[in-house]
Amino acid sequence: VRSRYDVLIVSYPRQRVLSYAELESVVRSSIPEAEPFVLLAESFSTPIAIRLAASPPANLKGVVICAGFASSPLRGARRLAALALAPILFQFTPPDVVLRWFLIGRKDDPSLLPVIREALADVKPKVLVSRLRLVLNCDERTNLQRLHVPILFIRPTIDRLVAAEVYEEIRRSNPAVQMVEIDGAHLILQTNPKLSAEKVTGFMAERRGE
């Protein structure tokens, strides 16, 4: 993607607890003022992308959502258990088997585990707990219905974090969603980067009329 398009990565504050509305403000302050752009969001960031695209700047030409959700990705007892365990889940770094199972799959690139561990270690536990609670309590389905920009939704074939009904909910909420499946686990941009990049650049080329 970088070879064909300018890429701006927006980083969230790692030491401060912020709401989705406050994180949306962080993203809005980073987007280009006039240059046409496509917004790409993965997992935790997808409710932010939906919020922003529901009241879009004029130069937003499309949205790419990867392994995302408009409401809690866990349902029923799994959601309640995660909420109850949130204060202790991030007190210790999860073992490799847990990271593989939920995030990168069994056939993972060995180089991904150290990167994930470093990313987790760089964020305060209280921030990670807050973000988990944001995810489990989010509901952007109404905003998703309001979206009029083109939407590409990349769905991993093996996603153990986002329930299948959540994906179907997104498809039903907005008929403009173009959903494609890519072989890989939840962190699909990392577990299948080549095919993900092809889908993203193809979508962006369509927005530019290439």
N, C-alpha and C positions, 0 to 999 in steps of 0.2 A: 504494500500500500504506500509506503513512504517513497518509493521510487517514482510513483505517478502523481501523488498528491501530497500537499503539505499536511502534516499531522501535528495536532496540538493535543497533548495529554493533560487533562485537568486532574490535579492531585487534591485529595481532601486533607484537611488538618488531622494529624495523627494523634495529637495530644489533647484535643478538645472534644467534648460531647456536643454534637450538633443535631438538630432535627432535620427531617427531609426538606422542610421549607428553607432552612438556613443553608443546607448543602446545595439546594437549587440556586440560591443566590450566588454561591461560590461559582457554580457553572456559568450562570448568566453573565457574571462579571468577566469571564474568560473568553467568551465567544467573540468572533470577529464582528466588527461594527457594520460592515457593508458587504464584505466578500461572501458569496454563496458558500454554504457549508452543509455537510451531513453529520448528524449527531450519532455517535456509536456508544452504546452502553451495554455493560455485561453484568449479569447477576444483580448484586446489591444496588447498582446504579440505575437499573431500569425504571423504578418508580420516579426517579428524578427526571429522567429523559421524558417520561410520559407527562409529568407535570409541566415541564418546559414546553413541550410540543403542543400542549393543550392551549397555551397562550404564547404562540411562537413569534419570534422575531421575523421580520419580513424576509430575511436572507436564509432562513432554514429551508432546505430543499428536500429533506428526507430524514428518516430515523432508522437506525439499525439496532435491533435488540437481540442480545445473545443470552440464551439460557435465562430468560427473565420471567417476570411475573407482574401482574397488576394488583394482586392481593396476596395474602400470605401463601408462600409456596408449600407450607405444611398445613395439613388439615386435621381436625379431630384430636385424638389422643396424642399424636405426634407433636402437634402445635402446642398443646397444653404442657406436655413434658418438657419441650424446649424452653418455654417461658419460665417454668419452674426451675429449670437447671441453669438458666442463663447466668446467674451470678457466679457459678463455679466452673462453667464450661471453659473459660479462657484463663483460668488461673494457672493452667499447665499447658504446654504445647502438645497438641494431639499426636499420638504415635503415627508412624508411617502408614500402618495398615488403615487407619481411619482416614488419613488424607488421600490415600489411593482410592479407597472405597467411595468416598463422597465427592472428591474433587477431580481426580485425574485418571481414574480407572486403573486396572491391573496392568495393562500394557503401556505404562507410562514412560516418558522420557526421564531417565534417572536425574537429569539436571534440573527437573522441575521441583523436586522436593526441597532442596536447599533454598530455592528462590521463594517458595511458599513459606517456609519456616522464617526466613529473613523478613518477609513482609509482615507476618504475624507478630514477630518480636519487635517490630518497629512501631507498633500501635499499642497504646496503653490498654490494659485489660478492660478498664471501665468504658473505653470507647468501643471496643469490640462487643461488649455486652449491650451497650446502647444500640449499636447498629443491628445486632440480632433482634432486639425488641422492636426496632423500627420495621424490620422485614416482616416479623410475625404479626404485626398490627397494621400493616399498610393496607390501603384500599384505594387504588387509583382507577377502578373500573369505569367510573363516570367520566373521568378525564380521558381515558382511552377511547371511549365512545365519541368524544368531541374531536379527536384528531382527524385532520383532513389532509395532512401531508402523507406522501408515500411511506410505507413502513415495511421493512424487511425484518422478519423474525427468524433467527437461526436457532433451531432446536436440536440439542444433542440427542443422539439415539440412545445413549445410556446416561440418563440424568437421575441420580439417586437423591437429589435435594429438592427438585421441583416436581410435584405430583402431576400425573398425566392430565387430571381434570383441570389443573391450572392452565395448561397449554390450550386445552379445548375452550376454556373460558375466554382466553384472549382471542382465539379465532372467532368465537361467537360475538364478542363485544364490538369488533370492528371489522367489517368485511374488506376494508382496505389493506388488512394485514396480509402480506405475502410470506407464507411460512415455508421454510425449507429445512430438511433434516440433514445433519452432517454427522458422520460416524465419530463418536468421541464421548467423553464424560462431561461433567458440569462445566469445567473451565475449558470450554470448547475452543476459544481463541488460542489457548496454549496447547491443548491436546491434539488439535488438528489445524495448525496455523495456515498451512498451504491452501487447503480447500476453503477455509474460512476467508482468507484474503481474496481468493478468486470470487467468492460470492459477494463480498463487500465491494470490491472494485467494479464488478459487473453492475451492481445496483447503483453505484455512484456514477458510472459511465452513462447509464440510462437517464439519470437525473440531469446530466449535462448534455444529453442528446448526442453522445459519441457513438 
